[in-house]
């Protein structure tokens, strides 16, 4: 419910900002025609979800499964060394201002989703010919998620490839070279997770697969320096539906789930206008 409330707040703030006139500020360089790129990191939260497993001998559902993200402790080695930069939970985005106050962008949100081991959930359905003690028919009985039964993680990761349309407004000129801005928008995309799964007696499965889609809203605060460099903090929330998750080496074995998610992101980036440079040369 907290995630749904947060998403509602973002949507309300987004549409409120879209309906208002831009706040008058000091005269500034036009953003139209500007490209930007940012990189940063996230922490994430997920609502409980029902996970349905189908395939060879399996047709069962686990109810209200809890999961967490897996951020790495911050440090130079894990976050800034070239060979490690894609290991933490990160966000990357390339955007273009087609209007003074609006931009469109393509982004990659690398989250991690880890089902908590040791939790007790309810199971309904059937497990047959698994070669384990879990074979049987269930109708809401308790089962512990543990080694030998299930390991289920989108840890390399819960990859959300998405496009956004955002509004961008300067709200305060702190200094002639330092501007405070607000940004908010809506987005949609696909989920391309690398799901790390051990299901019953099957071998570990860990491969990339297009599993579903997501929709989201985002709102953030941006500080821009000398019209080019910026840092940004943003909150994103939305809904993910993955009806086609691979679970074993057998292509018939699948899982499906949907849940609400939220992210708190810290990013830094650079904005540039190649058309301005060309006009100056001319």
C-alpha positions as CSV (number, residue, x, y, z in Angstrom):
1,X,0.0,0.0,0.0
2,X,2.9,2.4,0.7
3,X,4.2,1.9,-2.8
4,X,0.8,2.5,-4.3
5,X,0.5,5.7,-2.2
6,X,3.9,6.9,-3.4
7,X,3.0,6.2,-7.0
8,X,-0.3,8.1,-6.6
9,X,1.6,11.1,-5.1
10,X,4.1,11.1,-8.1
11,X,1.3,11.0,-10.6
12,X,-0.6,13.8,-8.8
13,X,2.5,16.0,-8.7
14,X,3.3,15.2,-12.3
15,X,-0.1,16.3,-13.7
16,X,-0.2,19.3,-11.3
17,X,3.1,20.5,-12.7
18,X,2.0,19.9,-16.3
19,X,-1.1,22.0,-15.7
20,X,0.8,25.0,-14.3
21,X,2.5,27.7,-16.3
22,X,6.3,27.7,-16.1
23,X,7.7,29.8,-13.2
24,X,9.3,33.0,-14.4
25,X,13.1,33.0,-14.0
26,X,16.1,34.9,-15.1
27,X,16.9,34.8,-18.9
28,X,18.8,31.7,-19.8
29,X,20.1,29.8,-22.7
30,X,17.5,27.8,-24.6
31,X,17.3,24.1,-23.8
32,X,15.7,23.2,-27.1
33,X,18.0,21.0,-29.2
34,X,20.0,19.9,-26.2
35,X,21.1,16.3,-25.6
36,X,21.9,15.0,-22.1
37,X,23.3,11.8,-20.6
38,X,23.3,10.7,-17.0
39,X,24.6,7.9,-14.9
40,X,23.9,7.1,-11.3
41,X,22.6,4.6,-8.8
42,X,19.4,3.5,-7.2
43,X,17.9,1.8,-4.2
44,X,14.6,0.0,-4.8
45,X,11.5,-1.3,-3.1
46,X,9.0,-3.9,-4.2
47,X,5.5,-4.9,-3.1
48,X,4.7,-8.5,-2.2
49,X,3.7,-10.5,-5.2
50,X,2.1,-13.9,-6.2
51,X,4.5,-16.0,-8.3
52,X,2.9,-18.7,-10.5
53,X,5.1,-21.6,-11.8
54,X,4.1,-23.7,-14.7
55,X,5.8,-26.3,-16.9
56,X,7.0,-29.9,-16.7
57,X,5.1,-31.3,-13.7
58,X,4.6,-27.9,-12.1
59,X,1.5,-25.9,-11.8
60,X,1.5,-24.0,-8.5
61,X,1.3,-20.5,-7.1
62,X,3.2,-18.9,-4.1
63,X,1.2,-16.1,-2.5
64,X,2.4,-12.8,-1.1
65,X,6.1,-13.4,-1.7
66,X,8.5,-10.8,-0.2
67,X,11.5,-9.6,-2.0
68,X,14.2,-6.9,-1.5
69,X,16.8,-5.2,-3.6
70,X,20.6,-5.8,-3.1
71,X,22.6,-2.6,-3.1
72,X,26.3,-2.8,-2.7
73,X,28.1,-0.9,0.1
74,X,29.4,2.4,-1.4
75,X,33.1,2.6,-2.2
76,X,35.5,3.4,-4.9
77,X,36.4,-0.2,-5.8
78,X,32.8,-1.3,-6.3
79,X,31.3,1.9,-7.9
80,X,34.1,3.6,-9.9
81,X,36.6,1.0,-11.1
82,X,35.9,0.4,-14.8
83,X,35.5,-3.3,-14.5
84,X,32.9,-2.9,-11.7
85,X,30.7,0.0,-12.8
86,X,27.8,-2.2,-14.0
87,X,27.7,-4.4,-10.9
88,X,25.9,-2.0,-8.5
89,X,22.2,-1.0,-9.0
90,X,22.6,1.7,-11.6
91,X,20.6,4.0,-13.9
92,X,21.7,5.3,-17.3
93,X,19.8,7.7,-19.6
94,X,20.2,9.5,-22.9
95,X,17.7,12.3,-23.6
96,X,16.9,15.1,-26.1
97,X,15.0,18.4,-25.5
98,X,12.6,18.7,-28.4
99,X,11.0,21.8,-26.7
100,X,12.2,24.3,-24.2
101,X,10.5,22.5,-21.4
102,X,10.1,18.9,-22.7
103,X,12.5,16.1,-23.4
104,X,12.2,12.5,-24.6
105,X,14.7,9.9,-23.4
106,X,15.8,6.3,-23.4
107,X,17.0,4.7,-20.2
108,X,18.3,1.5,-18.6
109,X,17.4,0.9,-15.0
110,X,19.4,-1.9,-13.5
111,X,17.7,-3.0,-10.3
112,X,18.1,-6.2,-8.3
113,X,15.2,-8.3,-7.1
114,X,15.9,-11.0,-4.5
115,X,13.2,-13.2,-3.0
116,X,13.9,-13.5,0.7
117,X,15.1,-17.0,1.7
118,X,13.6,-18.5,4.9
119,X,10.2,-16.8,4.6
120,X,7.0,-18.8,4.9
121,X,4.3,-18.4,2.2
122,X,1.2,-20.2,1.1
123,X,1.3,-22.6,-1.8
124,X,-1.6,-23.8,-4.0
125,X,-1.5,-26.2,-7.0
126,X,0.4,-29.3,-7.8
127,X,4.0,-30.5,-8.0
128,X,4.6,-33.8,-9.8
129,X,7.7,-36.0,-10.6
130,X,10.1,-33.4,-9.2
131,X,12.3,-36.1,-7.5
132,X,11.9,-34.2,-4.2
133,X,9.7,-34.3,-1.1
134,X,7.7,-31.4,-2.4
135,X,5.6,-33.5,-4.7
136,X,1.9,-33.2,-3.9
137,X,-1.3,-31.3,-4.2
138,X,-1.6,-28.1,-2.2
139,X,-4.5,-25.8,-1.2
140,X,-3.1,-22.9,0.7
141,X,-0.6,-24.8,3.0
142,X,2.5,-23.1,4.4
143,X,5.8,-23.7,2.7
144,X,9.3,-22.3,3.5
145,X,11.3,-20.8,0.6
146,X,14.7,-22.4,1.1
147,X,17.4,-24.3,-0.8
148,X,16.1,-27.5,-2.3
149,X,12.7,-25.8,-3.0
150,X,13.3,-22.4,-4.6
151,X,15.9,-19.7,-5.1
152,X,14.5,-16.9,-7.2
153,X,16.4,-13.7,-8.0
154,X,16.5,-11.1,-10.8
155,X,20.0,-10.1,-9.8
156,X,21.9,-9.4,-13.0
157,X,19.3,-7.9,-12.9
158,X,15.8,-6.7,-13.0
159,X,16.6,-4.7,-16.1
160,X,14.0,-2.1,-17.1
161,X,14.6,-0.7,-20.6
162,X,12.3,2.3,-20.9
163,X,11.4,5.5,-22.7
164,X,10.2,8.7,-21.0
165,X,8.7,12.0,-21.7
166,X,9.6,14.6,-19.1
167,X,8.9,18.2,-18.3
168,X,11.7,20.4,-17.1
169,X,11.4,23.8,-15.3
170,X,13.9,26.2,-13.8
171,X,12.6,27.3,-10.5
172,X,15.5,29.2,-8.9
173,X,18.7,30.8,-10.2
174,X,20.9,30.3,-7.1
175,X,23.8,32.0,-9.0
176,X,24.2,33.0,-12.6
177,X,25.9,29.6,-13.2
178,X,23.9,27.5,-10.8
179,X,20.3,26.7,-11.5
180,X,17.7,24.7,-9.5
181,X,15.2,22.8,-11.7
182,X,12.3,20.5,-11.3
183,X,11.6,17.6,-13.6
184,X,8.7,15.1,-13.8
185,X,7.4,12.7,-16.4
186,X,5.9,9.4,-17.4
187,X,7.5,6.3,-19.0
188,X,6.9,2.8,-20.3
189,X,9.3,0.0,-21.2
190,X,10.2,-3.7,-21.3
191,X,11.7,-6.0,-18.7
192,X,14.8,-7.9,-19.7
193,X,15.9,-9.7,-16.6
194,X,18.7,-12.2,-16.0
195,X,16.9,-14.5,-13.6
196,X,18.9,-16.6,-11.3
197,X,16.7,-19.6,-10.3
198,X,17.0,-22.9,-8.6
199,X,13.6,-24.7,-8.8
200,X,13.2,-28.0,-7.0
201,X,15.7,-30.5,-8.3
202,X,16.5,-28.6,-11.5
203,X,19.9,-27.2,-12.4
204,X,20.5,-23.5,-11.8
205,X,19.2,-21.3,-14.6
206,X,20.6,-17.9,-15.3
207,X,20.1,-16.2,-18.7
208,X,18.7,-13.0,-20.2
209,X,15.1,-13.1,-21.4
210,X,12.4,-10.6,-22.4
211,X,9.9,-11.2,-19.6
212,X,7.3,-8.4,-19.7
213,X,6.7,-4.7,-19.4
214,X,6.5,-1.8,-17.0
215,X,4.9,1.7,-16.6
216,X,6.0,4.4,-14.3
217,X,6.0,8.0,-13.2
218,X,9.0,10.0,-12.0
219,X,9.7,13.3,-10.3
220,X,13.1,14.9,-9.5
221,X,15.2,17.9,-8.4
222,X,18.1,18.9,-10.6
223,X,21.0,21.3,-10.0
224,X,22.8,22.5,-13.2
225,X,26.2,24.1,-13.3
226,X,27.3,26.4,-16.1
227,X,24.5,25.0,-18.3
228,X,26.2,21.7,-18.8
229,X,27.0,19.7,-15.7
230,X,24.3,18.6,-13.4
231,X,23.4,16.4,-10.4
232,X,19.9,15.1,-9.9
233,X,17.9,13.2,-7.2
234,X,14.7,11.6,-8.4
235,X,11.9,9.3,-7.2
236,X,10.4,6.8,-9.6
237,X,7.4,4.5,-9.0
238,X,5.4,2.2,-11.2
239,X,4.0,-1.2,-12.0
240,X,5.9,-4.2,-13.5
241,X,4.2,-7.2,-15.1
242,X,6.3,-10.2,-16.1
243,X,4.2,-13.0,-17.5
244,X,7.1,-14.9,-19.2
245,X,10.0,-15.6,-16.8
246,X,12.3,-18.5,-17.6
247,X,13.0,-20.8,-14.6
248,X,14.9,-23.8,-15.9
249,X,16.8,-25.1,-18.9
250,X,13.6,-26.6,-20.1
251,X,11.9,-23.9,-22.3
252,X,8.5,-25.2,-21.1
253,X,9.2,-24.1,-17.5
254,X,8.0,-20.6,-16.8
255,X,7.0,-18.2,-14.0
256,X,4.8,-15.1,-13.9
257,X,4.4,-12.3,-11.4
258,X,3.5,-8.6,-11.2
259,X,4.3,-6.0,-8.5
260,X,4.6,-2.3,-7.7
261,X,8.1,-0.9,-7.5
262,X,9.8,2.3,-6.5
263,X,13.3,3.7,-6.9
264,X,15.3,6.5,-5.3
265,X,18.0,7.5,-7.7
266,X,21.1,9.7,-7.5
267,X,22.6,10.6,-10.9
268,X,25.1,13.0,-12.4
269,X,25.3,14.0,-16.0
270,X,26.3,16.3,-18.9
271,X,24.1,18.3,-21.3
272,X,25.3,19.6,-24.7
273,X,23.8,21.2,-27.8
274,X,25.7,20.3,-31.0
275,X,23.6,22.6,-33.0
276,X,24.8,25.6,-31.0
277,X,28.4,24.6,-31.8
278,X,27.6,24.4,-35.5
279,X,25.9,27.8,-35.5
280,X,28.9,29.4,-33.9
281,X,31.2,27.9,-36.5
282,X,29.0,29.2,-39.3
